[in-house]
């Protein structure tokens, strides 16, 4: 692989210029002050993360084209990633990629058959009886306090099923995306995954 490449995706070249341009956009943006200094260990890790995002976007494009998908009817980003927990579940690269409607259309296609069972819902309710309780009730002296009584399963069954299916779809998509990325992507030395323990900048310090 040429020194001027950071990766190939399904045989297509990803030039280092793409990473340079992505980094330049970040460093000219509103959060530039929070970014690590170029050339440091953290700066190189940022470039590795940007490389992961770029190759993930390429994988999405390849897979979407193979499935005949377009982004026009994609679900909204908030539907797939409703909160910080959801973004943590799916990982920062996949979460960033899902800003693109084409990636969300692919997510919907890949996870269309993911379901949860009635037993899954009942088990979750038994373990987390207050999870979908009313957020607050009137307390003394104007305070509002959390409910101490969980709602019956029948009242929250749909909410729990939606919650569990959302989490299951995110897991399924991340596993699928990781597998396809491993099959289609070859990374150049110096642009390994940020979490790869074999690369020298991935050092764990306390």
N, C-alpha and C positions, 0 to 999 in steps of 0.2 A: 504494500500500500504506500502510495506517495506520501512524503513528509508534509505535503500541502493539503492532505486530506485528513479529516477527523474520523471519517467512517465511510462505509458503504452500506446502502440499504437496498436489499433485493438486487444487488449488483450496481446500483446507481451511486455515483460519487457524491460525497458531502464535503465540499471544500471548507478549509479553515476560515475563508472569508465570511461564511454564514455565521460562524460563532463570533468572529470579530464584530460583525454588524449587529448581532443580537446584544453583545456586551456593550457596544457603543450606545445603543438605544437605551439600555438600562442606565448607563453612566451619564446620559444627558436628560434623564427623567427626574421626577420629583423625589424619588427615594435614593438618589445617587449617594447622598451622604452616609447612608446605612450600609453601602456595599463595601466589601473588603478591598484593600489596596491591590492593584494589579501586580502580578509577579510573586505575591506571597502564597503560602500554602492555601490560605482561604480563597485567595484570588483564583488560583488554579482549580480549586474545587468548584467555584462558581462557573468557570468555563466548562468543567465536566458536566455540571448540572444543565447548563445551556445546551451542551451537546446532546444530552439525554432527551431534552425537550424537542430539539430539532429532529432527531432520528425517530422519536415517537410520532411526531407530526407526519413524517414521511411514511412510517408504517401505517398510520391511520389512512393516509391518502391512497396507499397501495391497496389496502383491504377494502376501503370504501368503493374504490373503482371496480375491484373484482366482484363486489356484491351489487353493483349498480346503484349505490346510495348517493343521495344528495342531501344537502343540509336544510332545504326549505321547510320540511315538516319535522325537524328535530325537536325533541323536548327542550324546555328551558333549562338553563344552567342551574337555577335554584331548585328545580324539580329533582335533579340528579344529585346535587350537592347542597342540601338544605342548610347545613351548618358547619361549624369548624370540625366537629367530630367526623362528619362524612368526608371532609377533605383529608383528614388524617388517616381515615380508613383506607382510602384509595391511593394515597401517596401524592406527594407534591407535584411530581412530573405529570401523572395522569390527570390530576386536578387542573393543572395549568392547561393541559391539552384540551380538556373539556370546555374551555372557553370558546372553542371553535364549534359551530353548529355541525360540521361534518363529523367531528369526533363524537358528538352527542347522538347523531343519527346512527353511527356505528355502535355505540354503547347500546342503544335501544334494540338494534338488530341482534347483537351478540347475546343479549340478556333477555330476549323476548320470552323464552320458555322458563325462566327462573320463577319458581313458585315456593310458597311456604305452606305447610300443612296445618290443619286445625289443631293437631297436637302441638305443633310448634307454638302456635298462638296461645293455647291454653297453658303450656309450660311457662312461657314468658310471663303471662299474667300472674301465675302462681308465684314466680320468683320476684316479680316486680309489681306488687299490687297497687302501689301508689304512682307508678310511672305516668299514667294518663289520668290521674285524678284531677279534679278542678284545681287550678293553680293556687287559689287562695280563698279564704272565707273571712267574714268579718270577725274581728276579735275585740277585746276590750280597749277602750280609750282611743278608738279610731285606727288601731293597728289591724293589719290583715295577716292571717297566719295560714300555713299550709294545711290542707285537709289531712285528717288522720284516718279517714275511712276510704278505702279503695272502692272504685265503682265496680259493679258486677261485670263479668266478662262480656255479657251481651251488649253492654253500652259502649265498650271500647274495642270490640273485636276487630272492626274495620281499621281503626287507627293503629292497632298493634300489627295487624297483617301488613298494612302499608309500610310501617316502620321496619318490620323484619324483611319484607321483600326488597325494600330499598337497600338495606345493608347487604343482603344476599346478592343482589345484582352488582353492587360495587365490588364485592369479593370476586364474583365470577368474572367481571370485566378485567379486574387487575390481574388475575391469574391468566386469563386468556391473553391479555396484552403482553404480559411478561414472557409468555411462551412464544408468541409470534415475534416479539422483538429479538429474543434469543435465536430464533430461526433465521431472521432476515437481516440482522445487523452485525456487522463486523467493525469493531472500534479500533482506531489507531492507537499505538502506544502514546501515553500522555493524556489520552482522552477516555480512559476507562470510566466505568460507573463510579460516582463519588463514594459509594459505599463498598467498593471492591477492596477487600483487605489486602490484596496483593499490590495495590498501587501506593507509592511512598507517602502521599499526602493524607491518606486515611489513617491518622493516628489518633488513638483515644487517650485523652488527657484529663486529669482531674485538677 
